[in-house]
Amino acid sequence: MEDVLGFTGGEILHRRLIDHGVDHVFGHPKAGALALFRDVYKSPVIRVVPSRHERGAGHMAEGYAKATRRLGVVFVSTDPSSSNVISPMLDGLLDGTPMVVIRGQVPAAHETNAPKEGKSIERVGACMKWRARVQRLSELPGAIDAVFLHATGKKPGPALLDISSEIGEAFFDSQTLQELPSVSLMVEKVHGKACSAVSPIADPRHLYERIVHVAGMVNQSRHPVICAGKGVLASARGCKLLSKISEKAQIPVATTLLGLGSFDETREEALHMIGTHGAPYANCAIQNADLLIVIGARLDERAVGNADGFAPKALDWEGGGRGIVHFDIDASKLGKVIEPTEIILGDLSETLPVLLSLLTPVGDRVAWLDQIQGWKRLYTFDEPLSKAKHRPRPQQVMAELNRQTTPMKSSITVTTSVGQNQMWTSQHFRCTHPHSLITSGSLTTMGFGVPAAIGAKLALPDQQVIAVDGDASFCTTMEELMTALLHQIQIKVIVFNNGQHGILSHLEKEYGAKAGCDSQTGPDFDRLARSMGCQGQRCDRVEELPHAIYWLLRCRGPALLDVAISQVEMDAIAPNGTPMDTVAWT
């Protein structure tokens, strides 16, 4: 601790953030906490990006973290508005996103609304994994190290650090050094049902034996399928190992929504996303597989759908089924809905190399791979046609974006909010590399796309980052477009503009919810963007679409393309007459 003698609390915070590799901080602090954050604001190393709203700052930190697997940092102040970070924190908790929220506390002598503050802490507490509250300067260095450690551990998630703002100007002297730091951490764990089929084994020898057994199952199977999830992207070597396993053993690969980008979707072995709004041929493959290998994906209700009918041939022992194998690092994610036949618990970067070394090249899966290609031709996502002078369909927009970015796919990152825009993107935009798609998966947060694009662009400055949003969702965080302009963060935004909440409008017929689904008049988003100082353009006709996408990809500075899309039915999202037996959103 001698290295902090003579420094103020604000200076210690600044130095500790640099020590932990922080180069960007997103925040919306109020006047009461400026003394604590002042040194970070003046930092020549850390770039502070003030958002227009606390929620926007949280989503920016999420986008930054999801793009790089590095920790996102948020600054807020303690007042009722600090509860605005609840949505990003809960989203980060459910998606396993490394994130630290540093909250400047009002000094105890000035607290005039303690009951309300207590309720705020209680609400935020349910949305994090760890919390440390610092009320003495001697606690500060250890508390910073602790929250960073817990937020970026094997089970990443949001951690909260509450610091009394008066600590910002207090000096760390010899008396402070002599005090024994007593950092109180509040731990929030997400508990899952333990899988009863096979108990995870910690002994490395037994773990190796289990992987040998699983390798034998893979080598003997005739119709195996891999289902890859976010865990592959979270593992340092996950994507490369997945690719090598698929290539060596000739196994097709499907992904969940959060797993998109873990496997090159332009490869013949790619089955793309599974689920109700995923690729029908991916669902066909899983339903007909004799062995399902789940790697870093959660088989919960939204990934499985009807649990009784999920992967029936893999579980048909009399018919030659070889079961469901689950590779994961987190035991709490296992066996919630589907109990795997075998569990391999550990870091994918450590377990998958062992599996890869034990696999034998096989030549009798030609018929299976031919069947996969047949399903892909039969159940392909058709691009609907529009007559000249008609409004473009959203599928056409994403297909055109996919075509024009094909030569530069490695430099493209797409973010989405939640809704039909997320579904159309996952169906028609092909992901080829990690961080190809950044989205909200578990919590399904509206308004995620634009602020997440800002965070992703700062994390990946050489990438072209495009936010795909719906008009209703864009209206919830459109103020952050001004943040992008002020700091010259060159994100691009596509807004699907049909004047309604698309999914709610589809449900109107079934539930009679007309009062909540009436058309919502919105602004001309291109003119709105230009009024902020950003570039803006509108596309009203299908024949204008190629030029509009070309303009968006090549203009400099923050830019928005307002696409007046035609009214579409949900049937256009999930084609009729095709197998849609599972849902893959996690």
N, C-alpha and C positions, 0 to 999 in steps of 0.2 A: 504493500500500500504506500510505501515511501514515494513512489513515482507521482502521487497525486497531491503531495504536500504543497500548500500555497495556492492551489487552484480552487476556483469557485465550483459550486455544483453544476452550473451551466457549462463550464469548461470541461469538467469531468465527463459529463454526458457527451459533449462533442468528441472528446478524445476516444471514449469507449466505442462510440458508433463507428469511428474511423477504424479502430482496432478490429471491429467485427466486419469490415469490408463494406460498410454502407456507403453508397455514393449518391443515392436519391432518397428523399423523404417527401411524403405527400401529407398535406395537412390543412387544417382550418382552425388554428388556435385563436383564442380570444385574448383580450388585453391582460387578463389576470395571469397568464402563463408566459408572457413574452420574456420576462427575466430569465426563465428557465431555458427557453429555446433560442435566446438571442445569439449565443455563440455559434449555434448550428446555422442560423440564418446568415451569419457573416462568414461562414466557412469557405475557404478556397477549394476544399475537397468535395464537400457534400453539396449537391444541388437541391434546394428546397423548392417544391412546386406547390404553391398555395392553390387549393381548389376553390370552387364557388360554393361548395356544400360538403359537409363531413362525409356524407354517403359517397360522393364522387371521389373523395380522397381514398376511402376504403377500397373502392373498386379499382382505382388506379394502382394501388399497392397489390391487389390481387392480380391484375394484368401483368404487372412487373414480375411477380413471383412465378406465375404460370408460364411466362415466356422463357424464364431462365433457371427455374428451380432455386433461385436465390431469394432471400427473405425480403418481403416488402415491409416498409416502416411508415407508420401514420402518426402524426401529431394532432392531438385535439386538446380541448380544455374541459374542465369539470364544470358543467352547468347542464341544464336540461337538454341542450342541443347535442351533448356528447352521445346521447342515445341514438343519434342518427347513424352511428357506426355499427349499430346492431346488425343490420342486414348484411353488410360486407363481412362482419365477423362470423355470423352464423353461416353464411355462404362459404367462407374459408374453412370453418370447422367441418362442415359436411363434405367439402371437396378435398380436405387435407392440404390446404394451402399454407405455406409458412408465412407468418405475418406477425408483426409486433405493433401494438397500439400503445403509444406513450401518451399518458393523459396528465396534464398539469393540474394538480389539485388546488383548490382554494385553501389558503391557510386556515388552520383550525380556529384562529381568533376571529376570522371574518365569516365563518359559516353561519348563515342566517336561514338556511332552508334544509336542515339536516334530514328531516323525514323524506323529502323529495329526493335528495341525493342518495339516501339509502336505497330507495326504490330503484333509482337509476343503476346503482351498482349491482343490485339483485338481478335486474333485467340483463345487463351486460354479462354477468357471471355465467349465465346459462349458455353463452355463445362463445366460450373460450375454453382452452385446455388448462392454462396456467395463469396465475395472477400474482404479482408481487406489489406490495404497497410500501412506499418509502416515506418515512416521516422523520428520519434522522439522516444527516449527511453521511455518516459512517456506513449506512446501509446501501448507499447508492451504487458503488462499483460492483459489489457482489450481486445486487438485484438485477443490474443490466446484463451481466454475464449469464445469470440464471434464466431470464426470460428468453434470451437469444438461444441458449442451449435447448430449452424445452420446445420452442417454436420450430426449430429445425432438426429435431430428433428423428428417430426412425418412424414415428407417427407424427408428422408435421401438422401444425394447426396454429390458430391465433393465440397469442399470449398478450396479457395486458399488464402494463407497468404504470402504476399510479405514483406520481411524485408530487409532494407538497411544493407548490411554486416558490415558497420562501427559501427553499433549498438552493434555488438558482443563484442567489447572491451570497450564500453562506460560504465561508472559507474553510477548507480542509486543513486544520492545524494539528499540532502534535497531540492536543487533548482529544480531538476527534479520532486520531489514529489509534489512541489507546482504548477507545470504546470498542467493545466486542460487537461486531455487526450481527444483527438478528433479523434476517430477512424472512418474512412470513409469506409463504407461497400457498395460494389456494388452488387446489388441483381439481379440474373437471375432467372426468373420464367418460368416454362414450362406450358404454358396455354393449356387447353383442352376445347373442346366444352361442355358447360353446358348441362346437360340432361333436356329436357323440359317436360318430362312425369311427373316427380314428383320432387319438389324442396326439397333438403336436409333440414331437420329440426333440429335446434340446441337445442330447448327446450327439456330437458330430458323427460318431461311428454309426449310430442308429439312423441318423439323417441320411448318410451316404447309402445305407442299405435300402432305405425307402426310395431314394432316387434311382437306384439300380432296379428296384422292382417296377417303378413307373416307366423307366426306359424300356424294360421288357414289354410292358403293356403297349407302348407306342410302337415298338418294332413289330409286334404281332398284329396290330390293328390294320384293317384294310381301308376304313373310311374315317380317319381322324380329322378333327377340326380344332383349331386354336381360337379361343376367344380372349382377346387382349384388352386390357383396361388401362386406367390412369396409372396404375402401379408400374407399368412398363416405362412410361414417360418419366416417372419419379425416380426410377433407378438409373444410376450413372451409365451403366452399360446395357440397360434393358432393351433398347430399340435394336442395337447391333446384334445382340444375342438372339432376339426374336427372329430377325431376318435370317441369321445363319441356321437356326433350327428349322425354319420353314423350308429353306433351300436344301438343306442336307437330307431331311426326311420327307420332302415333297408333301407338306401339310398346308392346306389353305388356311388363311387367317381372316377372321372377322374381328370387329372391334365394337366396343361400346361408344357412346357419344364422347365421353371424356378420354377414350383411348384413341380417338382419331388423330393421326399423325405418328402413331407408334409404328406403323407399317406402311410402306409405300403403296398407295391405292392404285397406282398405274400398273402394278405387276399383275400377271395373270392369276397368281395365287390369292390376290386380295378379294375378299368377300364384302368389304365395306361394312357399313354399320348394321347391326342387328336391331330388331324391334318393330313395333307397330308402324313407326315412321321411318324405318330403316329399309334395307334392301331385301326384297322378297327372296332372292336367291341365297342370301345369308341365312335367313330363317329356314329355308329348305335344307341347307347343308347341316345346320345344327340339329334339326329334327331327324335327319337321316344318318347322322354320324354314329359310328359304333364306339367312338372314344372322343370325349370332349375335354380338352386341355384348357383350363381357365388360368390365365396368367395376369395377376394384378388387377382383377376385375371383381366387383361385388355382385354376387348373385342374390340380390334382394328382390322385393316385389316388382320394382320397376324394370329390372333386368330380366325377370323370368315371366311375368304375366301369370298365366295359369300354371301353377306349380305342378299340378297333376299331369299335365301334358308336355312338360319341358324335357327335351332330349330323350324321347321314349326309347329309341333304339339303343342308345348308349347304356340304358338301365335295364334292357331286356337281356338278362343273363342267359336264358334258354335259347334266345335267338342269336347269341354271339356277341352281345354287348360287353364292353370292357370298362364301362363306368365313366365317372367324372373325376378328373384330377384337378386339384386347386393349388396353384403356387401363389403365395402371398406372404407379406411380412407382418401382417396384423391379424392375430387370431380372432379379434372381435368382429372381423368382416366375414368370417366363415360360418357356414351352416345356418344362416338366418332363415332361408326359405328352402334351399336345396342343400342337402347334406352330401358333400363330396364323398366319393369312394376312397380317395386317397388325398392326404394333405401334405404338402411340402412347405413348411413354415420357415421363412428366412429371407434375407435380402436377395432379390432376383439376380443381382450382379455376382452373387456367390453360388446360388443354387443352379441357375441356368447353365453356366459353363460345365458343371458336372453332368447335367442331362445331355448337353451337346456332345460331350466326349463319349457318351455311352450309346448314342443313336447310330444305327447302321443304315447306310443308303439303301433304299428299297426301289424295286422296279415294278412292283405289282400294283401300284396305285394309279396307273395310267387311266384305267377305266373310271376311277373315282374323280380324277381331275378333269377328264372329258365330260363327265356328268355335271361337274361344277360349271364348266364353260357353257354347257347346254342350258342350264338354269339361268345363267347370266344373259344369254341371248333371248330366252323366252320371257323372262321377267324383268327386262331392262326398264329403267326409268325413261319413259318417252318424254321428249320435249314438246309440249303442246304448241300448236301452230296458231298464229293470229293473222287475221287479214290485214292488208295494208291500211294505214290510217287508224287502226285500232290500237288500244292501249296494250303494252306488252304484258305477258304473263310473268309472274315472279320466277317460275322455273326457267324461262327464257333469259331473264336477267342473270341468274346464277350460272347458267350454261354458257352465256356469252362471256361472263367474267372468267370462268374456267378456261375457255378457249384462248382468250387473249393473254392470260397469265401462264399458259402452258410452257412457253419458252423460258420463263423466268420463275418457275414455281419455287425454286430453292430460296428466293428472296421475297416471298409473299407470306404474310401472316394475316389471317382473317379473325376478327372477333365478332361475336354475335350477342344480342340480347336474347330474351326468351320469348317463344311464340312461333308463329308460322315461319318467320324469317330464319329461325334456328333450324327448323326442319328442312326448308328448301336448301339452305346452305349445306347441311350434312348430306343431302341427297345428290346435289349436282356439282358441288365443288370438291375436287379430288385432292386430298391431303397427301403430301409426299415425304414430309419430314417432321420431326418434333417442332412444336409451336406453330404448326400450320393453322390450327384452329384453337382459339381460346374462347371458352364460353362458360356459363354457369350451368352446372349439371344437376346437383342434388337439390339445391334450394330453388332453382329456376327463377332467378331474380330479374325482373324487368329493369331496363335501364343500365344493364351491365356493359353493353357493347362499347359506347363512346368513351367513358372513363377508362375502361380496361384497355382500349386501344392506345390511349395516352400513355399508360404505364408500360405497355408492351413496346411502344415506339421508343421510349426512353431506355428501356432495357436492351432493345435490339435496334440501334440507330441505323444500321445498314439495311434493315428490312423495310419493305413497303407494307404498311399496316392499314388494313381496310376494315372499318366497322360496318357490319350489315345489320340494319335495324328496321323495325316496324314503326309506323307513325305514332301509335299509342305509346310504345316503349320509349321512343326517342324523346317524346315530350316530358318524360320523367327525369331525364338527366341532360337535356339539350344545353343547359347553361354551361356545361363543361367544354363546349365548343369554344367558348370565350377563353377558357384556360389554355386550350391548344393554341389559339391565336396569340394570346399575350406572351406565351413562352416559345412561339414559333415551333410547335411540335407538329410535324407534317403528317398528320393522319388524314385519311380519306374516309368519307361516310357515304353509304348508300342507304337511302330511306325508302322503304316500300310504302307508298302512300295510297291507301284506299279509303281513308276516312272512317275506319272502324276498328274495333278489337276483333281481329279475324276469327280466333277460336271461339270467343263468346258469341259472335254472330252465328257461327255454325250451330251452336247449342240452343239457339233461340227457338228453333222449331220443336226440339224435344222437350224443353223445359218452359217454354212460353215466357222467356225472360226478356221481353221486348224493352221494358223500361231500362234495363241495364245494357242493352245491346244496340240502342239507336245509333245511327251514324253520328260521328263526332266531327264537327267542323274544325279543321286545323288550319294553321297558317300555310302560306306558300313557303315551304322549307328552303327553297333555293334563295328566295328573297330575304328570308330570315337570316340565312348564313351571310349573305352579302351585307345586310344591315349591321352584322357584328364585325365586318371587315374581312370575312373569309370569302373564298371563291365559291360560287354556287351556280348550278345549272339544272334545268328541268328536262325530263324526257317524257313526252306525252304519247308518242307513237312508236310502234315496234320497229319501223324502219330507221328511227333515230337512235336505236339502242347501241349498235356497234360504235358509232361515232361518240356517243355519250360515255361509254366505258373507256374508249381510247382516250378521251379528254381527261377523265378522272385519273387514270393511271399515270398520265404524263404531266399534269399540272403541278406546280410547286406551291407549297404552303398548305395549310388546312383547307380542305375543299369538301363540298357536299353535292351529291347527285340526288335530286328529288325525282323518283320514278313513280309516275302515276300509273299504278298497276290496275289491271282489270279485276273485277270482283270474281273470286274463285270459290269453289266449294272445297270442303275438306277432303272429298274423294280424290281431288287432284294431288293431295299430299300422300295418302295411303291408297294406291291403286286397288280397285275392286277386283275380285276374282283371283287374288294371289295370296299365298300363305303369309299371314301376319300373326304368328303365334306367340311372339315374345316382344317385350318392351326393353330397349337398351338405352337408358338415360344416365346410368351411373358408372 
